[in-house]
Amino acid sequence: MKKVLIVGTGLGGLSTGLRLISKGYQVTFLEKNKQPGGRLNQLKKDGFTFDVGPSFFSMPYEFEELVHDCGIQMPFDFMELDPLYTVHFKGDRRQFALYKDIDRLSAQFEDLEPHFKEKLTAYLKKCESLYNDTVGIAIKQNFNGLLDYVLALIKVNPKHLPILTKSFWNQVNQYFESKEARQIFSLISFFLGRTPFDTNAVYTLLSHIEFKHTGYYNVKGGMYTVVETLVHELLKQGATFHYDTEIIDYHSKGNQLVSLLDQNGKSWESDLFVINADAALFRGKVFKRKKYSEKKLAKMSWTMGYLTFYIGINKKLNEVEHHNYFLGNNFEEYSKEVLKNPNTLEKPYYYVNVVSKYNPECAPEGCEALFFVCPVPNMIYKSDWSDRDVIVNSIIADFSNRIERDISKEIIFREVYTPKDWEYQFNLYQGAGLGLSHDMMQIGALRPKNNDEEFKNTFYVGASTVPGAGLPMAVISSKLTVERILKA
Ligand SMILES: Cc1cc2nc3c(=O)[nH]c(=O)nc-3n(C[C@H](O)[C@H](O)[C@H](O)COP(=O)(O)OP(=O)(O)OC[C@H]3O[C@@H](n4cnc5c(N)ncnc54)[C@H](O)[C@@H]3O)c2cc1C
């Protein structure tokens, strides 16, 4: 039986393990933290339970394909979100509920944007065509080199070429005129860890996924149920897990990796190795590759950081829906600055998820669990987070103002993660929340590969290798990695 060692228990690592164990491999996981999941993690304290990172996912068929490929039943239940989320603008009492039903959605824009329904239909048609013409060719593929990649891209319908020269913001602006529609339909670019101004227009295909293709899903019992059930399945099939084990060094012989060394000097040998830790950072820090030296890593394009905080209040909160975006009134100025300028945090934009609305067991009776995410500069641009509480307090004050209820007096639980904490906990380069950005020069064959350049028995899976960030992408990544392993 061939042995495989997987470094990291993020969704990428777990789904790779599941695929390999179903093919007869003996699977062992090494994880630096005390519990599995990586960024898809859980914080449980004082009667409150929070999902630490992701709060919904799209493309559920990727999970369905995973369990089908592995010959198991879907181990968790997921429910569609409708509305997808709500959006609140500063100084405007109205809230926009993003329904997938186009008529219901359009009714909210009647007085703001003439012919909204026709415009939205035309916009989504273009997004759909982008999705259909690119995803199979450029995203769900392994490339053996640049030539292979170029040959694949040539197959993309040339009608999409002009879009490559545009930003997400420009593309949205071509279809909509009102400030509200432009901002709302640009929000999804933040899900890629950048802004509509520095994200290529090709990613408007995400709006097709959001509104038409699949929408978003919540997991019954909370997002961490995904991890718990996958780990349960892996244990049942004989996988072993070692926690508090951080890989810091290695031994190799010729073109084979022989063993990995943990922080206590223990050596872990195997036939095959899969690295779920960041594919760029691990190559630099552990394998000490020149191409990924500290200097080279600093020159790469990374996603923004996230200031996340987890709040328990001692009352129910009926003022907002489950998933909510709160926007200020300087969207363009803010978006152009947020990646690099810590001062933008004076006028923060943020997301609030009332976790316990659909999963009441996540808060004690009569209480509510709230998860806040605020996009912030990563540590390249803001390394000092001693002002974290000032920022958090200002967001709580802003939120209280907007919902016309002072929740600061109701807080009985509070935990804050700055980019520094994200870096420390999950080895994320400079606290960049989603890893390497999806810059056109960092995708496809230009992203760190999922097979190692030197060691023939070493592979990578997860957000900073192909295809990129997000939960469905982690599952696709596992498929591409296992394809590589089986062909090696
Ligand atoms: C705040 C936030 C919100 C998000 N929201 C969403 C969302 O709503 N929907 C969505 O689809 N995606 C979301 N994402 C993105 C999603 O969380 C990630 O893309 C995905 O979880 C990455 O999985 P992964 O397997 O690539 O890596 P990770 O989850 O980072 O797993 C890597 C694992 O490797 C371990 N590790 C690292 N180095 C070592 C080492 N040297 N030795 C041993 N172990 C090591 C880490 O501890 C970690 O457990 C969000 C991300 C963040 C930060």
The ligand as a Gaussian input file, in Angstrom:
#p B3LYP/6-31G(d) Opt

LIG

0 1
 C      -12.214000      35.559000       6.527000
 C      -12.372000      34.584000       5.392000
 C      -13.645000      34.355000       4.872000
 C      -13.816000      33.444000       3.826000
 N      -15.088000      33.221000       3.363000
 C      -15.283000      32.308000       2.385000
 C      -16.616000      31.972000       1.999000
 O      -17.602000      32.479000       2.550000
 N      -16.764000      31.033000       1.007000
 C      -15.693000      30.426000       0.402000
 O      -15.891000      29.594000      -0.501000
 N      -14.411000      30.726000       0.777000
 C      -14.185000      31.639000       1.755000
 N      -12.907000      31.908000       2.172000
 C      -11.774000      31.242000       1.488000
 C      -11.555000      29.823000       2.006000
 O      -11.537000      29.825000       3.412000
 C      -10.210000      29.286000       1.539000
 O      -10.035000      29.503000       0.140000
 C      -10.082000      27.786000       1.799000
 O      -10.569000      27.449000       3.081000
 C       -8.613000      27.418000       1.671000
 O       -8.437000      26.043000       1.908000
 P       -7.001000      25.401000       1.706000
 O       -7.158000      23.943000       1.867000
 O       -6.402000      25.886000       0.441000
 O       -6.046000      26.041000       2.818000
 P       -6.139000      26.223000       4.404000
 O       -7.529000      26.182000       4.865000
 O       -5.340000      27.431000       4.725000
 O       -5.392000      24.926000       4.974000
 C       -4.005000      24.805000       5.042000
 C       -3.646000      24.065000       6.317000
 O       -2.235000      23.851000       6.369000
 C       -1.793000      24.069000       7.712000
 N       -0.355000      24.374000       7.648000
 C        0.222000      25.457000       7.098000
 N        1.558000      25.374000       7.172000
 C        1.831000      24.195000       7.785000
 C        3.048000      23.543000       8.143000
 N        4.241000      24.064000       7.867000
 N        2.970000      22.343000       8.796000
 C        1.758000      21.795000       9.085000
 N        0.586000      22.373000       8.756000
 C        0.632000      23.558000       8.101000
 C       -2.645000      25.211000       8.203000
 O       -2.676000      25.298000       9.606000
 C       -4.006000      24.844000       7.586000
 O       -4.739000      24.009000       8.460000
 C      -12.692000      32.792000       3.240000
 C      -11.408000      33.028000       3.760000
 C      -11.256000      33.902000       4.823000
 C       -9.875000      34.124000       5.373000

